[in-house]
Amino acid sequence: MSFLEELKDLGVDIDGGLKRLNGNEKLYTRLFGSFLKTLNTNEIPLDFDCTEYQDVIEKAHTIKGTAGNLSITPLYESYTEILGLLRNEKPEEAKVILEKVFPVQEEIVRCIEKNMS
């Protein structure tokens, strides 16, 4: 199974992502390496402080945007919801969504790391 097929099985909208890049599969594949860097520099701890979370809003916004650009649908949708909850001052509810999406995120990261090495 190819890298993009594996990602598709994990819920990534490969067709949508390729369409954004005019079908440039090489560039699309390479951008997943950039996505890993985005996740590493914008890591959100599951136990973030529910009284001071402005930095979490910024990190969630960055992850959401990058996931959206690459059509990583499960992460894009979850971070969109997390961001909305945080902006509406519902950090505890945002944590619940973060806890649910984290295993999916880890699976996608493992797939990318396996295929980028």
Backbone as a printed PyTorch tensor [residue, N CA C, xyz], in Angstrom:
tensor([[[  0.8570,  -1.1830,   0.0000],
         [  0.0000,   0.0000,   0.0000],
         [  0.8970,   1.2380,   0.0000]],

        [[  0.5560,   2.2020,  -0.8330],
         [  1.3590,   3.4200,  -0.9210],
         [  1.0800,   4.3450,   0.2690]],

        [[  1.9700,   5.2860,   0.4420],
         [  1.8600,   6.2710,   1.5150],
         [  0.5150,   6.9920,   1.4510]],

        [[  0.1600,   7.4860,   0.2720],
         [ -1.0890,   8.2300,   0.1500],
         [ -2.3080,   7.3390,   0.3700]],

        [[ -2.2110,   6.0820,  -0.0280],
         [ -3.3130,   5.1480,   0.2410],
         [ -3.4690,   4.9120,   1.7380]],

        [[ -2.3420,   4.8010,   2.4420],
         [ -2.3840,   4.6240,   3.8980],
         [ -3.0500,   5.8320,   4.5610]],

        [[ -2.6650,   7.0210,   4.1120],
         [ -3.2600,   8.2350,   4.6710],
         [ -4.7550,   8.2940,   4.3780]],

        [[ -5.1230,   7.8860,   3.1780],
         [ -6.5380,   7.8810,   2.8050],
         [ -7.3270,   6.9660,   3.7430]],

        [[ -6.7510,   5.8160,   4.0830],
         [ -7.3930,   4.8860,   5.0140],
         [ -7.5550,   5.4920,   6.4110]],

        [[ -6.7270,   6.5020,   6.7120],
         [ -6.7980,   7.1760,   8.0140],
         [ -7.7170,   8.3970,   7.9750]],

        [[ -8.3990,   8.6050,   6.8500],
         [ -9.3720,   9.6870,   6.7600],
         [ -8.8900,  10.9430,   6.0630]],

        [[ -7.6660,  10.9170,   5.5380],
         [ -7.1430,  12.0860,   4.8350],
         [ -7.7750,  12.1450,   3.4450]],

        [[ -8.2420,  13.3270,   3.0520],
         [ -8.8560,  13.5340,   1.7470],
         [ -7.7550,  13.7940,   0.7230]],

        [[ -7.1390,  12.7180,   0.2720],
         [ -6.0090,  12.8090,  -0.6560],
         [ -6.4100,  13.5560,  -1.9340]],

        [[ -7.5630,  13.2330,  -2.4820],
         [ -8.0060,  13.8930,  -3.7210],
         [ -8.1310,  15.4030,  -3.5250]],

        [[ -8.6970,  15.8140,  -2.3960],
         [ -8.8420,  17.2390,  -2.1060],
         [ -7.4990,  17.9260,  -1.9220]],

        [[ -6.5920,  17.2540,  -1.2310],
         [ -5.2650,  17.8210,  -1.0210],
         [ -4.4980,  17.9730,  -2.3160]],

        [[ -4.5650,  16.9440,  -3.1480],
         [ -3.8770,  17.0220,  -4.4430],
         [ -4.4860,  18.0970,  -5.3320]],

        [[ -5.7880,  18.2420,  -5.2600],
         [ -6.4630,  19.2620,  -6.0730],
         [ -5.9480,  20.6560,  -5.7160]],

        [[ -5.7400,  20.9030,  -4.4180],
         [ -5.2160,  22.2150,  -3.9790],
         [ -3.8480,  22.5080,  -4.5910]],

        [[ -3.0990,  21.4410,  -4.8840],
         [ -1.7390,  21.6000,  -5.4030],
         [ -1.6580,  21.2210,  -6.8840]],

        [[ -2.7600,  21.3450,  -7.5730],
         [ -2.8130,  21.0490,  -9.0090],
         [ -2.2690,  19.6610,  -9.3410]],

        [[ -2.5240,  18.7020,  -8.4430],
         [ -2.1320,  17.3200,  -8.6970],
         [ -0.6650,  17.0150,  -8.4780]],

        [[  0.0840,  17.9440,  -7.8950],
         [  1.5210,  17.7440,  -7.6890],
         [  1.7490,  16.8040,  -6.4970]],

        [[  1.7990,  15.5190,  -6.7880],
         [  1.9160,  14.4940,  -5.7360],
         [  3.2330,  14.5970,  -4.9770]],

        [[  4.3050,  14.9350,  -5.6730],
         [  5.6190,  15.0580,  -5.0280],
         [  5.5990,  16.1670,  -3.9680]],

        [[  5.0570,  17.3170,  -4.3340],
         [  4.9640,  18.4370,  -3.3980],
         [  4.0290,  18.0900,  -2.2410]],

        [[  2.8920,  17.5070,  -2.5680],
         [  1.9170,  17.1370,  -1.5330],
         [  2.5510,  16.1980,  -0.5150]],

        [[  3.2410,  15.1950,  -1.0050],
         [  3.9040,  14.2390,  -0.1170],
         [  4.9450,  14.9380,   0.7460]],

        [[  5.7280,  15.8130,   0.1480],
         [  6.7790,  16.5310,   0.8820],
         [  6.1930,  17.4290,   1.9830]],

        [[  5.0200,  17.9970,   1.7350],
         [  4.4110,  18.8950,   2.7160],
         [  4.0060,  18.1820,   4.0080]],

        [[  3.8610,  16.8790,   3.9640],
         [  3.5590,  16.1520,   5.1940],
         [  4.7240,  16.2220,   6.1730]],

        [[  5.9410,  16.3550,   5.6670],
         [  7.0970,  16.5770,   6.5440],
         [  6.9760,  17.9090,   7.2630]],

        [[  6.5140,  18.9210,   6.5510],
         [  6.2830,  20.2340,   7.1690],
         [  5.1770,  20.1490,   8.2120]],

        [[  4.1830,  19.3180,   7.9350],
         [  3.0970,  19.1460,   8.8970],
         [  3.6330,  18.5850,  10.2150]],

        [[  4.5510,  17.6250,  10.1430],
         [  5.1530,  17.0770,  11.3730],
         [  5.8650,  18.1730,  12.1610]],

        [[  6.5700,  19.0480,  11.4630],
         [  7.2600,  20.1570,  12.1330],
         [  6.2470,  21.0810,  12.8060]],

        [[  5.1390,  21.3290,  12.1350],
         [  4.0900,  22.1710,  12.7150],
         [  3.5580,  21.5510,  14.0030]],

        [[  3.3110,  20.2480,  13.9740],
         [  2.8240,  19.5760,  15.1830],
         [  3.8590,  19.6410,  16.3070]],

        [[  5.1220,  19.4420,  15.9580],
         [  6.1720,  19.4510,  16.9880],
         [  6.3370,  20.8190,  17.6310]],

        [[  6.2010,  21.8740,  16.8470],
         [  6.3950,  23.2190,  17.3980],
         [  5.1140,  23.7910,  18.0110]],

        [[  3.9960,  23.1090,  17.8100],
         [  2.7190,  23.5940,  18.3290],
         [  2.0140,  22.5290,  19.1700]],

        [[  2.8060,  21.7280,  19.8380],
         [  2.2460,  20.6420,  20.6400],
         [  1.3490,  21.1880,  21.7520]],

        [[  0.1850,  20.5990,  21.8760],
         [ -0.7690,  20.9990,  22.9050],
         [ -0.8440,  19.8770,  23.9340]],

        [[ -0.4510,  20.1540,  25.1630],
         [ -0.5390,  19.1020,  26.1870],
         [ -1.9900,  18.8070,  26.5490]],

        [[ -2.2760,  17.5470,  26.8030],
         [ -3.6380,  17.1620,  27.1640],
         [ -4.0870,  17.8140,  28.4720]],

        [[ -3.1390,  18.1730,  29.3020],
         [ -3.4770,  18.7670,  30.5960],
         [ -3.2050,  20.2780,  30.6290]],

        [[ -3.4800,  20.9590,  29.5130],
         [ -3.2140,  22.4020,  29.4750],
         [ -4.0290,  23.1350,  30.5400]],

        [[ -3.5210,  24.2820,  30.9490],
         [ -4.1330,  25.1100,  31.9900],
         [ -5.4390,  25.7150,  31.4700]],

        [[ -6.5150,  25.4460,  32.1600],
         [ -7.8330,  25.9270,  31.7230],
         [ -8.1120,  27.3680,  32.1230]],

        [[ -7.1620,  28.0070,  32.7850],
         [ -7.3520,  29.4140,  33.1230],
         [ -6.5130,  30.3280,  32.2280]],

        [[ -5.4100,  29.8180,  31.7290],
         [ -4.5280,  30.5730,  30.8350],
         [ -4.2640,  29.7150,  29.6080]],

        [[ -5.0120,  29.9310,  28.5400],
         [ -4.8560,  29.0520,  27.3800],
         [ -4.7940,  29.7980,  26.0500]],

        [[ -4.3820,  31.0570,  26.0900],
         [ -4.2490,  31.8230,  24.8480],
         [ -3.2590,  31.1460,  23.8980]],

        [[ -2.1630,  30.6130,  24.4480],
         [ -1.1800,  29.9340,  23.6000],
         [ -1.7790,  28.6740,  22.9680]],

        [[ -2.6890,  28.0170,  23.6710],
         [ -3.3480,  26.8250,  23.1360],
         [ -4.2440,  27.2100,  21.9550]],

        [[ -4.9020,  28.3610,  22.0650],
         [ -5.7330,  28.8550,  20.9570],
         [ -4.8570,  29.0630,  19.7130]],

        [[ -3.7100,  29.6940,  19.9000],
         [ -2.8090,  29.9550,  18.7750],
         [ -2.2880,  28.6630,  18.1590]],

        [[ -1.9330,  27.7120,  19.0110],
         [ -1.4230,  26.4310,  18.5140],
         [ -2.5170,  25.6550,  17.7880]],

        [[ -3.7040,  25.6280,  18.3520],
         [ -4.8230,  24.9220,  17.7160],
         [ -5.1450,  25.5530,  16.3620]],

        [[ -5.0720,  26.8790,  16.2900],
         [ -5.3320,  27.5890,  15.0290],
         [ -4.3000,  27.1870,  13.9680]],

        [[ -3.0450,  27.1090,  14.3590],
         [ -1.9720,  26.7370,  13.4320],
         [ -2.1490,  25.3090,  12.9340]],

        [[ -2.4210,  24.3910,  13.8490],
         [ -2.6110,  22.9860,  13.4620],
         [ -3.8250,  22.8480,  12.5500]],

        [[ -4.9000,  23.5210,  12.9090],
         [ -6.1250,  23.4770,  12.0970],
         [ -5.8390,  23.9410,  10.6690]],

        [[ -5.1490,  25.0450,  10.5330],
         [ -4.8490,  25.5870,   9.2110],
         [ -3.9830,  24.6710,   8.3800]],

        [[ -2.9480,  24.1340,   8.9920],
         [ -2.0530,  23.2410,   8.2640],
         [ -2.7710,  21.9500,   7.8860]],

        [[ -3.5460,  21.3970,   8.8170],
         [ -4.3110,  20.1780,   8.5260],
         [ -5.3210,  20.4410,   7.4140]],

        [[ -5.9350,  21.6000,   7.4310],
         [ -6.8970,  21.9580,   6.3960],
         [ -6.2470,  22.0760,   5.0300]],

        [[ -5.0860,  22.7000,   4.9850],
         [ -4.3870,  22.8700,   3.7030],
         [ -4.0090,  21.5320,   3.0810]],

        [[ -3.7320,  20.5370,   3.9250],
         [ -3.3430,  19.2190,   3.4250],
         [ -4.5230,  18.2530,   3.3610]],

        [[ -5.7070,  18.7420,   3.7200],
         [ -6.9300,  17.9250,   3.7290],
         [ -6.8290,  16.7420,   4.6870]],

        [[ -6.1980,  16.9810,   5.8310],
         [ -6.1450,  15.9610,   6.8790],
         [ -7.4330,  16.1370,   7.6820]],

        [[ -8.4970,  15.6640,   7.0970],
         [ -9.8590,  15.9320,   7.5420],
         [-10.1240,  15.6360,   9.0190]],

        [[ -9.7350,  14.4730,   9.5450],
         [-10.0580,  14.2040,  10.9540],
         [ -9.4360,  15.2350,  11.9060]],

        [[ -8.2200,  15.6590,  11.5980],
         [ -7.5640,  16.6460,  12.4560],
         [ -8.1350,  18.0360,  12.2160]],

        [[ -8.3700,  18.3710,  10.9690],
         [ -8.9450,  19.6790,  10.6520],
         [-10.2820,  19.8650,  11.3740]],

        [[-11.1520,  18.8820,  11.2670],
         [-12.4710,  18.9980,  11.8920],
         [-12.3730,  19.0650,  13.4130]],

        [[-11.5150,  18.2550,  13.9980],
         [-11.3750,  18.2580,  15.4590],
         [-10.7800,  19.5640,  15.9730]],

        [[ -9.7360,  20.0530,  15.2940],
         [ -9.1200,  21.2970,  15.7500],
         [-10.0290,  22.4980,  15.4920]],

        [[-10.8750,  22.4110,  14.4910],
         [-11.8710,  23.4570,  14.2810],
         [-12.8120,  23.5030,  15.4860]],

        [[-13.2370,  22.3320,  15.9280],
         [-14.1260,  22.2600,  17.0920],
         [-13.4110,  22.7070,  18.3660]],

        [[-12.1850,  22.2690,  18.5370],
         [-11.3900,  22.6680,  19.7150],
         [-11.2350,  24.1780,  19.7480]],

        [[-10.8900,  24.7500,  18.6310],
         [-10.6950,  26.1980,  18.5410],
         [-11.9700,  26.9520,  18.8830]],

        [[-13.0900,  26.4920,  18.3530],
         [-14.3690,  27.1300,  18.6650],
         [-14.7010,  27.0700,  20.1420]],

        [[-14.4690,  25.9290,  20.7490],
         [-14.7360,  25.7880,  22.1890],
         [-13.8260,  26.6920,  23.0120]],

        [[-12.5510,  26.7550,  22.6490],
         [-11.6270,  27.6150,  23.3860],
         [-12.0070,  29.0830,  23.2410]],

        [[-12.3760,  29.4810,  22.0560],
         [-12.7620,  30.8800,  21.8340],
         [-14.0640,  31.2290,  22.5460]],

        [[-14.8620,  30.2160,  22.8360],
         [-16.1010,  30.4180,  23.5900],
         [-15.9200,  30.1050,  25.0780]],

        [[-14.6550,  30.1020,  25.4910],
         [-14.2910,  29.9200,  26.9020],
         [-14.8300,  28.6090,  27.4860]],

        [[-14.6530,  27.5370,  26.7280],
         [-15.0510,  26.2060,  27.1730],
         [-13.8500,  25.2570,  27.0810]],

        [[-12.7800,  25.5610,  27.8360],
         [-11.5580,  24.7630,  27.7200],
         [-11.7210,  23.3030,  28.1470]],

        [[-12.5740,  23.0360,  29.1260],
         [-12.7610,  21.6520,  29.5640],
         [-13.3750,  20.8180,  28.4480]],

        [[-14.3240,  21.3960,  27.7250],
         [-14.9410,  20.6900,  26.5980],
         [-13.9260,  20.5040,  25.4690]],

        [[-13.0700,  21.4930,  25.2800],
         [-12.0250,  21.3890,  24.2570],
         [-11.0720,  20.2480,  24.5830]],

        [[-10.7720,  20.0690,  25.8630],
         [ -9.8850,  18.9770,  26.2810],
         [-10.4700,  17.6140,  25.9230]],

        [[-11.7770,  17.4850,  26.0540],
         [-12.4340,  16.2200,  25.7240],
         [-12.2110,  15.8850,  24.2440]],

        [[-12.3720,  16.8760,  23.3730],
         [-12.1710,  16.6650,  21.9290],
         [-10.6980,  16.3650,  21.6560]],

        [[ -9.8070,  17.0910,  22.3260],
         [ -8.3700,  16.8690,  22.1510],
         [ -8.0080,  15.4340,  22.5320]],

        [[ -8.5650,  14.9500,  23.6320],
         [ -8.2870,  13.5790,  24.0680],
         [ -8.7980,  12.5610,  23.0530]],

        [[ -9.9100,  12.8590,  22.3980],
         [-10.4680,  11.9410,  21.3980],
         [ -9.6480,  11.9440,  20.1110]],

        [[ -9.1510,  13.1120,  19.7120],
         [ -8.4320,  13.1960,  18.4400],
         [ -6.9670,  12.7910,  18.5830]],

        [[ -6.4300,  12.8370,  19.7700],
         [ -5.0080,  12.5700,  19.9470],
         [ -4.5810,  11.1950,  19.4180]],

        [[ -5.3190,  10.1070,  19.6880],
         [ -4.9150,   8.8110,  19.1220],
         [ -4.9430,   8.7970,  17.5880]],

        [[ -5.8930,   9.4860,  16.9980],
         [ -5.9820,   9.5860,  15.5360],
         [ -4.7630,  10.3520,  15.0180]],

        [[ -4.4520,  11.4500,  15.7020],
         [ -3.2940,  12.2600,  15.3260],
         [ -2.0230,  11.4300,  15.4040]],

        [[ -1.8700,  10.6620,  16.4750],
         [ -0.6730,   9.8350,  16.6310],
         [ -0.5580,   8.8060,  15.5140]],

        [[ -1.6780,   8.2400,  15.1030],
         [ -1.6770,   7.2490,  14.0230],
         [ -1.2520,   7.8950,  12.7020]],

        [[ -1.7440,   9.0790,  12.4410],
         [ -1.3680,   9.7990,  11.2230],
         [  0.1150,  10.1650,  11.2690]],

        [[  0.5810,  10.6190,  12.4190],
         [  1.9970,  10.9630,  12.5790],
         [  2.8770,   9.7350,  12.3470]],

        [[  2.5020,   8.5910,  12.9240],
         [  3.2740,   7.3640,  12.7280],
         [  3.3320,   7.0050,  11.2420]],

        [[  2.2430,   7.1320,  10.5500],
         [  2.1970,   6.8370,   9.1180],
         [  3.1410,   7.7600,   8.3410]],

        [[  3.1030,   9.0260,   8.6610],
         [  3.9590,  10.0020,   7.9720],
         [  5.4280,   9.6970,   8.2720]],

        [[  5.7480,   9.4970,   9.5460],
         [  7.1460,   9.2400,   9.9260],
         [  7.6750,   7.9710,   9.2550]],

        [[  6.8590,   6.9500,   9.2030],
         [  7.2670,   5.6800,   8.5930],
         [  7.5900,   5.8680,   7.1040]],

        [[  6.8140,   6.7050,   6.4520],
         [  6.9710,   6.8730,   5.0120],
         [  7.9130,   8.0030,   4.6050]],

        [[  8.2870,   8.8400,   5.5560],
         [  9.1790,   9.9620,   5.2280],
         [ 10.6350,   9.6230,   5.4980]],

        [[ 10.8750,   8.5150,   6.1730],
         [ 12.2780,   8.1750,   6.5140],
         [ 12.9830,   7.4690,   5.3840]]])
